[in-house]
Amino acid sequence: MTTLLFLSYEHLLIIALIVLLLFGGKKIPELMHGLGKGVKSFKSGMKDVEEEVKKSVDEVKDETTK
């Protein structure tokens, strides 16, 4: 059985305040910066994988047409 989690604006505000209390105002920008770098790195890695797959598919197509 699955349950759906619905968050209202009040819930999000409470969560934001708790995060602010736990990490402090100075640490949150550092965390967001690290998160941004991680997302950028992930996207770059996915692009590299896509290029490798395309290259492999092209090589297989070339071999089968010979």
Steps between C-alpha positions, in 0.01 A plus 500: 500500500642839404440827673529836335681781677347841449692796634331835541680833514487488878675163507770623261552811712542290815748271322695804374518644851624170642769479232600860574529421870700182439749636249503874561477780249862484387507128430191484275657689203801266520268200492309638202826572317613142556163371385525708182847365426374147554208546260731655238743210535217247472367662181849505352545132581165413344597690184828306481314170537252597227789585265668165570176312435444686173858428394458129579170482311657671199792251506260205512299645210819546296607139565162356404482696174837369377 
